[in-house]
Amino acid sequence: MYPLKHFLFGFFFSLILFIFYPTIGFFGFLVIFLSSILIDVDHYLYYVYKEKNISLRKSYHWFVKMEKKLNSLPKKQRDNAYGGILILHGTEVLMLLLLAYFFISKFFLFIFLGFSFHLCLDIIYFLKNNMRVDKISFFYDFLKFRKMKFINDLK
């Protein structure tokens, strides 16, 4: 799912939470909203690692191009390709955020809510577009992707 849709859905999700649970306050609203978008910083970090370039604009276009390339492949080839390893997209990060919430601060619950909402949107997007559902577990994806080819390495 593209950033603009995450921005819009994240805003309305945060607003609904704020309306139904006003005790989260404006700060909670803001943290949930921002975390539902900023989780995608791992896309940018992967781009910088892979391409050795810090341009945010080029990063965006690079991922759009990769998704188009991936979607143009036959299903069998698509199932053997990956588009990046994303360190924040997985249940492991969600569990760490929950632990931090219980042991450190309620601030981490707001981040957990934003990240969880973002990941749910991603999964819905994958299912709706008949794509393989990744991003459930960082470690599982890492191990699985080692046996696959990076999308740009496909002929």
mmCIF file of the C-alpha atoms, coordinates in Angstrom:
data_MODEL
# 
_entry.id   MODEL 
# 
loop_
_atom_site.group_PDB 
_atom_site.id 
_atom_site.type_symbol 
_atom_site.label_atom_id 
_atom_site.label_alt_id 
_atom_site.label_comp_id 
_atom_site.label_asym_id 
_atom_site.label_entity_id 
_atom_site.label_seq_id 
_atom_site.pdbx_PDB_ins_code 
_atom_site.Cartn_x 
_atom_site.Cartn_y 
_atom_site.Cartn_z 
_atom_site.occupancy 
_atom_site.B_iso_or_equiv 
_atom_site.pdbx_formal_charge 
_atom_site.auth_seq_id 
_atom_site.auth_comp_id 
_atom_site.auth_asym_id 
_atom_site.auth_atom_id 
_atom_site.pdbx_PDB_model_num 
ATOM 1   C CA . MET A 1 1   ? 0.000   0.000   0.000   1.00 0.00 ? 1   MET A CA 1 
ATOM 2   C CA . TYR A 1 2   ? 1.294   3.425   -0.893  1.00 0.00 ? 2   TYR A CA 1 
ATOM 3   C CA . PRO A 1 3   ? 2.149   6.119   1.697   1.00 0.00 ? 3   PRO A CA 1 
ATOM 4   C CA . LEU A 1 4   ? -0.804  8.399   0.880   1.00 0.00 ? 4   LEU A CA 1 
ATOM 5   C CA . LYS A 1 5   ? -3.294  5.635   1.670   1.00 0.00 ? 5   LYS A CA 1 
ATOM 6   C CA . HIS A 1 6   ? -1.448  4.809   4.911   1.00 0.00 ? 6   HIS A CA 1 
ATOM 7   C CA . PHE A 1 7   ? -1.562  8.515   5.747   1.00 0.00 ? 7   PHE A CA 1 
ATOM 8   C CA . LEU A 1 8   ? -5.325  8.787   5.162   1.00 0.00 ? 8   LEU A CA 1 
ATOM 9   C CA . PHE A 1 9   ? -6.311  5.500   6.805   1.00 0.00 ? 9   PHE A CA 1 
ATOM 10  C CA . GLY A 1 10  ? -3.894  6.137   9.691   1.00 0.00 ? 10  GLY A CA 1 
ATOM 11  C CA . PHE A 1 11  ? -5.356  9.586   10.283  1.00 0.00 ? 11  PHE A CA 1 
ATOM 12  C CA . PHE A 1 12  ? -8.946  8.317   10.390  1.00 0.00 ? 12  PHE A CA 1 
ATOM 13  C CA . PHE A 1 13  ? -7.989  5.318   12.551  1.00 0.00 ? 13  PHE A CA 1 
ATOM 14  C CA . SER A 1 14  ? -6.256  7.623   15.043  1.00 0.00 ? 14  SER A CA 1 
ATOM 15  C CA . LEU A 1 15  ? -9.154  10.063  14.957  1.00 0.00 ? 15  LEU A CA 1 
ATOM 16  C CA . ILE A 1 16  ? -11.690 7.295   15.646  1.00 0.00 ? 16  ILE A CA 1 
ATOM 17  C CA . LEU A 1 17  ? -9.596  6.086   18.584  1.00 0.00 ? 17  LEU A CA 1 
ATOM 18  C CA . PHE A 1 18  ? -9.355  9.656   19.874  1.00 0.00 ? 18  PHE A CA 1 
ATOM 19  C CA . ILE A 1 19  ? -13.142 10.123  19.592  1.00 0.00 ? 19  ILE A CA 1 
ATOM 20  C CA . PHE A 1 20  ? -13.979 6.841   21.346  1.00 0.00 ? 20  PHE A CA 1 
ATOM 21  C CA . TYR A 1 21  ? -11.090 7.003   23.847  1.00 0.00 ? 21  TYR A CA 1 
ATOM 22  C CA . PRO A 1 22  ? -10.454 10.697  24.504  1.00 0.00 ? 22  PRO A CA 1 
ATOM 23  C CA . THR A 1 23  ? -8.206  9.771   27.429  1.00 0.00 ? 23  THR A CA 1 
ATOM 24  C CA . ILE A 1 24  ? -5.417  9.028   24.927  1.00 0.00 ? 24  ILE A CA 1 
ATOM 25  C CA . GLY A 1 25  ? -5.209  12.781  24.426  1.00 0.00 ? 25  GLY A CA 1 
ATOM 26  C CA . PHE A 1 26  ? -3.826  14.667  21.475  1.00 0.00 ? 26  PHE A CA 1 
ATOM 27  C CA . PHE A 1 27  ? -0.373  13.221  22.149  1.00 0.00 ? 27  PHE A CA 1 
ATOM 28  C CA . GLY A 1 28  ? -1.699  9.651   21.873  1.00 0.00 ? 28  GLY A CA 1 
ATOM 29  C CA . PHE A 1 29  ? -3.586  10.543  18.705  1.00 0.00 ? 29  PHE A CA 1 
ATOM 30  C CA . LEU A 1 30  ? -0.432  12.024  17.189  1.00 0.00 ? 30  LEU A CA 1 
ATOM 31  C CA . VAL A 1 31  ? 1.822   9.084   18.142  1.00 0.00 ? 31  VAL A CA 1 
ATOM 32  C CA . ILE A 1 32  ? -0.636  6.495   16.804  1.00 0.00 ? 32  ILE A CA 1 
ATOM 33  C CA . PHE A 1 33  ? -1.068  8.462   13.579  1.00 0.00 ? 33  PHE A CA 1 
ATOM 34  C CA . LEU A 1 34  ? 2.656   9.038   13.011  1.00 0.00 ? 34  LEU A CA 1 
ATOM 35  C CA . SER A 1 35  ? 3.628   5.464   13.887  1.00 0.00 ? 35  SER A CA 1 
ATOM 36  C CA . SER A 1 36  ? 1.061   4.125   11.400  1.00 0.00 ? 36  SER A CA 1 
ATOM 37  C CA . ILE A 1 37  ? 3.066   5.914   8.695   1.00 0.00 ? 37  ILE A CA 1 
ATOM 38  C CA . LEU A 1 38  ? 6.636   6.067   9.984   1.00 0.00 ? 38  LEU A CA 1 
ATOM 39  C CA . ILE A 1 39  ? 6.908   2.272   10.327  1.00 0.00 ? 39  ILE A CA 1 
ATOM 40  C CA . ASP A 1 40  ? 7.733   2.451   6.618   1.00 0.00 ? 40  ASP A CA 1 
ATOM 41  C CA . VAL A 1 41  ? 11.091  4.033   7.420   1.00 0.00 ? 41  VAL A CA 1 
ATOM 42  C CA . ASP A 1 42  ? 12.443  0.484   7.077   1.00 0.00 ? 42  ASP A CA 1 
ATOM 43  C CA . HIS A 1 43  ? 11.599  0.611   3.344   1.00 0.00 ? 43  HIS A CA 1 
ATOM 44  C CA . TYR A 1 44  ? 13.802  3.676   3.044   1.00 0.00 ? 44  TYR A CA 1 
ATOM 45  C CA . LEU A 1 45  ? 16.599  2.127   5.106   1.00 0.00 ? 45  LEU A CA 1 
ATOM 46  C CA . TYR A 1 46  ? 16.515  -0.977  2.899   1.00 0.00 ? 46  TYR A CA 1 
ATOM 47  C CA . TYR A 1 47  ? 16.738  1.221   -0.199  1.00 0.00 ? 47  TYR A CA 1 
ATOM 48  C CA . VAL A 1 48  ? 19.721  3.123   1.236   1.00 0.00 ? 48  VAL A CA 1 
ATOM 49  C CA . TYR A 1 49  ? 21.428  -0.184  2.099   1.00 0.00 ? 49  TYR A CA 1 
ATOM 50  C CA . LYS A 1 50  ? 20.725  -1.741  -1.298  1.00 0.00 ? 50  LYS A CA 1 
ATOM 51  C CA . GLU A 1 51  ? 21.274  1.261   -3.589  1.00 0.00 ? 51  GLU A CA 1 
ATOM 52  C CA . LYS A 1 52  ? 23.757  3.325   -1.535  1.00 0.00 ? 52  LYS A CA 1 
ATOM 53  C CA . ASN A 1 53  ? 21.630  6.409   -2.178  1.00 0.00 ? 53  ASN A CA 1 
ATOM 54  C CA . ILE A 1 54  ? 19.854  8.622   0.362   1.00 0.00 ? 54  ILE A CA 1 
ATOM 55  C CA . SER A 1 55  ? 17.267  10.196  -1.951  1.00 0.00 ? 55  SER A CA 1 
ATOM 56  C CA . LEU A 1 56  ? 13.801  9.733   -0.445  1.00 0.00 ? 56  LEU A CA 1 
ATOM 57  C CA . ARG A 1 57  ? 12.179  10.458  -3.810  1.00 0.00 ? 57  ARG A CA 1 
ATOM 58  C CA . LYS A 1 58  ? 14.299  7.876   -5.636  1.00 0.00 ? 58  LYS A CA 1 
ATOM 59  C CA . SER A 1 59  ? 13.551  5.387   -2.870  1.00 0.00 ? 59  SER A CA 1 
ATOM 60  C CA . TYR A 1 60  ? 9.815   5.795   -3.394  1.00 0.00 ? 60  TYR A CA 1 
ATOM 61  C CA . HIS A 1 61  ? 10.103  5.381   -7.166  1.00 0.00 ? 61  HIS A CA 1 
ATOM 62  C CA . TRP A 1 62  ? 12.415  2.389   -6.729  1.00 0.00 ? 62  TRP A CA 1 
ATOM 63  C CA . PHE A 1 63  ? 9.825   0.535   -4.641  1.00 0.00 ? 63  PHE A CA 1 
ATOM 64  C CA . VAL A 1 64  ? 6.994   1.462   -7.031  1.00 0.00 ? 64  VAL A CA 1 
ATOM 65  C CA . LYS A 1 65  ? 9.072   0.123   -9.927  1.00 0.00 ? 65  LYS A CA 1 
ATOM 66  C CA . MET A 1 66  ? 9.876   -3.078  -8.013  1.00 0.00 ? 66  MET A CA 1 
ATOM 67  C CA . GLU A 1 67  ? 6.209   -3.681  -7.178  1.00 0.00 ? 67  GLU A CA 1 
ATOM 68  C CA . LYS A 1 68  ? 5.225   -3.221  -10.833 1.00 0.00 ? 68  LYS A CA 1 
ATOM 69  C CA . LYS A 1 69  ? 7.974   -5.602  -11.886 1.00 0.00 ? 69  LYS A CA 1 
ATOM 70  C CA . LEU A 1 70  ? 6.915   -8.164  -9.291  1.00 0.00 ? 70  LEU A CA 1 
ATOM 71  C CA . ASN A 1 71  ? 3.259   -7.939  -10.332 1.00 0.00 ? 71  ASN A CA 1 
ATOM 72  C CA . SER A 1 72  ? 4.177   -8.405  -13.998 1.00 0.00 ? 72  SER A CA 1 
ATOM 73  C CA . LEU A 1 73  ? 5.846   -11.767 -13.323 1.00 0.00 ? 73  LEU A CA 1 
ATOM 74  C CA . PRO A 1 74  ? 4.053   -15.097 -13.648 1.00 0.00 ? 74  PRO A CA 1 
ATOM 75  C CA . LYS A 1 75  ? 2.831   -16.401 -10.263 1.00 0.00 ? 75  LYS A CA 1 
ATOM 76  C CA . LYS A 1 76  ? 5.518   -19.105 -10.023 1.00 0.00 ? 76  LYS A CA 1 
ATOM 77  C CA . GLN A 1 77  ? 8.292   -16.591 -10.576 1.00 0.00 ? 77  GLN A CA 1 
ATOM 78  C CA . ARG A 1 78  ? 6.598   -14.100 -8.248  1.00 0.00 ? 78  ARG A CA 1 
ATOM 79  C CA . ASP A 1 79  ? 6.513   -16.717 -5.487  1.00 0.00 ? 79  ASP A CA 1 
ATOM 80  C CA . ASN A 1 80  ? 10.290  -17.108 -5.752  1.00 0.00 ? 80  ASN A CA 1 
ATOM 81  C CA . ALA A 1 81  ? 11.132  -13.402 -5.564  1.00 0.00 ? 81  ALA A CA 1 
ATOM 82  C CA . TYR A 1 82  ? 11.265  -10.859 -2.788  1.00 0.00 ? 82  TYR A CA 1 
ATOM 83  C CA . GLY A 1 83  ? 11.388  -7.090  -2.740  1.00 0.00 ? 83  GLY A CA 1 
ATOM 84  C CA . GLY A 1 84  ? 13.171  -6.367  0.500   1.00 0.00 ? 84  GLY A CA 1 
ATOM 85  C CA . ILE A 1 85  ? 13.711  -7.326  4.113   1.00 0.00 ? 85  ILE A CA 1 
ATOM 86  C CA . LEU A 1 86  ? 11.858  -4.902  6.348   1.00 0.00 ? 86  LEU A CA 1 
ATOM 87  C CA . ILE A 1 87  ? 12.996  -4.877  9.957   1.00 0.00 ? 87  ILE A CA 1 
ATOM 88  C CA . LEU A 1 88  ? 9.948   -3.127  11.449  1.00 0.00 ? 88  LEU A CA 1 
ATOM 89  C CA . HIS A 1 89  ? 7.291   -5.171  9.640   1.00 0.00 ? 89  HIS A CA 1 
ATOM 90  C CA . GLY A 1 90  ? 6.761   -8.214  11.825  1.00 0.00 ? 90  GLY A CA 1 
ATOM 91  C CA . THR A 1 91  ? 5.309   -9.631  14.993  1.00 0.00 ? 91  THR A CA 1 
ATOM 92  C CA . GLU A 1 92  ? 8.674   -9.523  16.749  1.00 0.00 ? 92  GLU A CA 1 
ATOM 93  C CA . VAL A 1 93  ? 8.649   -5.712  16.785  1.00 0.00 ? 93  VAL A CA 1 
ATOM 94  C CA . LEU A 1 94  ? 5.030   -5.743  17.946  1.00 0.00 ? 94  LEU A CA 1 
ATOM 95  C CA . MET A 1 95  ? 5.946   -8.033  20.862  1.00 0.00 ? 95  MET A CA 1 
ATOM 96  C CA . LEU A 1 96  ? 8.863   -5.770  21.829  1.00 0.00 ? 96  LEU A CA 1 
ATOM 97  C CA . LEU A 1 97  ? 6.528   -2.773  21.779  1.00 0.00 ? 97  LEU A CA 1 
ATOM 98  C CA . LEU A 1 98  ? 4.046   -4.587  24.027  1.00 0.00 ? 98  LEU A CA 1 
ATOM 99  C CA . LEU A 1 99  ? 6.815   -5.510  26.456  1.00 0.00 ? 99  LEU A CA 1 
ATOM 100 C CA . ALA A 1 100 ? 8.015   -1.904  26.465  1.00 0.00 ? 100 ALA A CA 1 
ATOM 101 C CA . TYR A 1 101 ? 4.449   -0.785  27.165  1.00 0.00 ? 101 TYR A CA 1 
ATOM 102 C CA . PHE A 1 102 ? 4.133   -3.103  30.165  1.00 0.00 ? 102 PHE A CA 1 
ATOM 103 C CA . PHE A 1 103 ? 7.558   -2.371  31.607  1.00 0.00 ? 103 PHE A CA 1 
ATOM 104 C CA . ILE A 1 104 ? 8.443   1.147   30.490  1.00 0.00 ? 104 ILE A CA 1 
ATOM 105 C CA . SER A 1 105 ? 5.647   3.479   29.345  1.00 0.00 ? 105 SER A CA 1 
ATOM 106 C CA . LYS A 1 106 ? 2.158   3.686   27.848  1.00 0.00 ? 106 LYS A CA 1 
ATOM 107 C CA . PHE A 1 107 ? 3.781   5.627   25.004  1.00 0.00 ? 107 PHE A CA 1 
ATOM 108 C CA . PHE A 1 108 ? 4.759   2.262   23.484  1.00 0.00 ? 108 PHE A CA 1 
ATOM 109 C CA . LEU A 1 109 ? 1.119   1.151   23.378  1.00 0.00 ? 109 LEU A CA 1 
ATOM 110 C CA . PHE A 1 110 ? 0.398   4.046   21.018  1.00 0.00 ? 110 PHE A CA 1 
ATOM 111 C CA . ILE A 1 111 ? 3.262   2.980   18.740  1.00 0.00 ? 111 ILE A CA 1 
ATOM 112 C CA . PHE A 1 112 ? 2.043   -0.611  18.941  1.00 0.00 ? 112 PHE A CA 1 
ATOM 113 C CA . LEU A 1 113 ? -1.441  0.464   17.820  1.00 0.00 ? 113 LEU A CA 1 
ATOM 114 C CA . GLY A 1 114 ? -0.074  2.467   14.874  1.00 0.00 ? 114 GLY A CA 1 
ATOM 115 C CA . PHE A 1 115 ? 2.279   -0.317  13.757  1.00 0.00 ? 115 PHE A CA 1 
ATOM 116 C CA . SER A 1 116 ? -0.450  -2.961  14.125  1.00 0.00 ? 116 SER A CA 1 
ATOM 117 C CA . PHE A 1 117 ? -2.913  -0.938  12.094  1.00 0.00 ? 117 PHE A CA 1 
ATOM 118 C CA . HIS A 1 118 ? -0.307  -0.403  9.380   1.00 0.00 ? 118 HIS A CA 1 
ATOM 119 C CA . LEU A 1 119 ? 0.491   -4.123  9.190   1.00 0.00 ? 119 LEU A CA 1 
ATOM 120 C CA . CYS A 1 120 ? -3.225  -4.989  9.008   1.00 0.00 ? 120 CYS A CA 1 
ATOM 121 C CA . LEU A 1 121 ? -3.601  -2.595  6.074   1.00 0.00 ? 121 LEU A CA 1 
ATOM 122 C CA . ASP A 1 122 ? -0.609  -4.220  4.367   1.00 0.00 ? 122 ASP A CA 1 
ATOM 123 C CA . ILE A 1 123 ? -2.064  -7.707  4.800   1.00 0.00 ? 123 ILE A CA 1 
ATOM 124 C CA . ILE A 1 124 ? -5.453  -6.588  3.456   1.00 0.00 ? 124 ILE A CA 1 
ATOM 125 C CA . TYR A 1 125 ? -3.679  -5.015  0.475   1.00 0.00 ? 125 TYR A CA 1 
ATOM 126 C CA . PHE A 1 126 ? -1.747  -8.240  -0.226  1.00 0.00 ? 126 PHE A CA 1 
ATOM 127 C CA . LEU A 1 127 ? -4.860  -10.403 -0.004  1.00 0.00 ? 127 LEU A CA 1 
ATOM 128 C CA . LYS A 1 128 ? -6.944  -8.030  -2.123  1.00 0.00 ? 128 LYS A CA 1 
ATOM 129 C CA . ASN A 1 129 ? -4.278  -8.002  -4.842  1.00 0.00 ? 129 ASN A CA 1 
ATOM 130 C CA . ASN A 1 130 ? -3.592  -11.768 -4.769  1.00 0.00 ? 130 ASN A CA 1 
ATOM 131 C CA . MET A 1 131 ? -0.064  -11.191 -3.512  1.00 0.00 ? 131 MET A CA 1 
ATOM 132 C CA . ARG A 1 132 ? 1.966   -13.420 -1.207  1.00 0.00 ? 132 ARG A CA 1 
ATOM 133 C CA . VAL A 1 133 ? 1.503   -12.298 2.395   1.00 0.00 ? 133 VAL A CA 1 
ATOM 134 C CA . ASP A 1 134 ? 4.867   -11.422 3.891   1.00 0.00 ? 134 ASP A CA 1 
ATOM 135 C CA . LYS A 1 135 ? 5.720   -9.131  6.807   1.00 0.00 ? 135 LYS A CA 1 
ATOM 136 C CA . ILE A 1 136 ? 4.198   -11.414 9.427   1.00 0.00 ? 136 ILE A CA 1 
ATOM 137 C CA . SER A 1 137 ? 7.560   -12.223 10.963  1.00 0.00 ? 137 SER A CA 1 
ATOM 138 C CA . PHE A 1 138 ? 10.867  -10.528 10.268  1.00 0.00 ? 138 PHE A CA 1 
ATOM 139 C CA . PHE A 1 139 ? 12.862  -13.679 11.082  1.00 0.00 ? 139 PHE A CA 1 
ATOM 140 C CA . TYR A 1 140 ? 10.625  -15.947 9.031   1.00 0.00 ? 140 TYR A CA 1 
ATOM 141 C CA . ASP A 1 141 ? 10.853  -13.589 6.050   1.00 0.00 ? 141 ASP A CA 1 
ATOM 142 C CA . PHE A 1 142 ? 14.635  -13.343 6.469   1.00 0.00 ? 142 PHE A CA 1 
ATOM 143 C CA . LEU A 1 143 ? 15.026  -17.136 6.404   1.00 0.00 ? 143 LEU A CA 1 
ATOM 144 C CA . LYS A 1 144 ? 12.517  -17.569 3.580   1.00 0.00 ? 144 LYS A CA 1 
ATOM 145 C CA . PHE A 1 145 ? 14.028  -14.824 1.423   1.00 0.00 ? 145 PHE A CA 1 
ATOM 146 C CA . ARG A 1 146 ? 17.507  -16.367 1.637   1.00 0.00 ? 146 ARG A CA 1 
ATOM 147 C CA . LYS A 1 147 ? 16.183  -19.128 -0.646  1.00 0.00 ? 147 LYS A CA 1 
ATOM 148 C CA . MET A 1 148 ? 14.642  -16.639 -3.089  1.00 0.00 ? 148 MET A CA 1 
ATOM 149 C CA . LYS A 1 149 ? 15.987  -14.149 -5.601  1.00 0.00 ? 149 LYS A CA 1 
ATOM 150 C CA . PHE A 1 150 ? 15.839  -10.412 -5.077  1.00 0.00 ? 150 PHE A CA 1 
ATOM 151 C CA . ILE A 1 151 ? 13.367  -8.939  -7.571  1.00 0.00 ? 151 ILE A CA 1 
ATOM 152 C CA . ASN A 1 152 ? 16.037  -6.864  -9.347  1.00 0.00 ? 152 ASN A CA 1 
ATOM 153 C CA . ASP A 1 153 ? 18.191  -9.974  -9.846  1.00 0.00 ? 153 ASP A CA 1 
ATOM 154 C CA . LEU A 1 154 ? 15.497  -11.715 -11.905 1.00 0.00 ? 154 LEU A CA 1 
ATOM 155 C CA . LYS A 1 155 ? 15.868  -11.720 -15.685 1.00 0.00 ? 155 LYS A CA 1 
# 
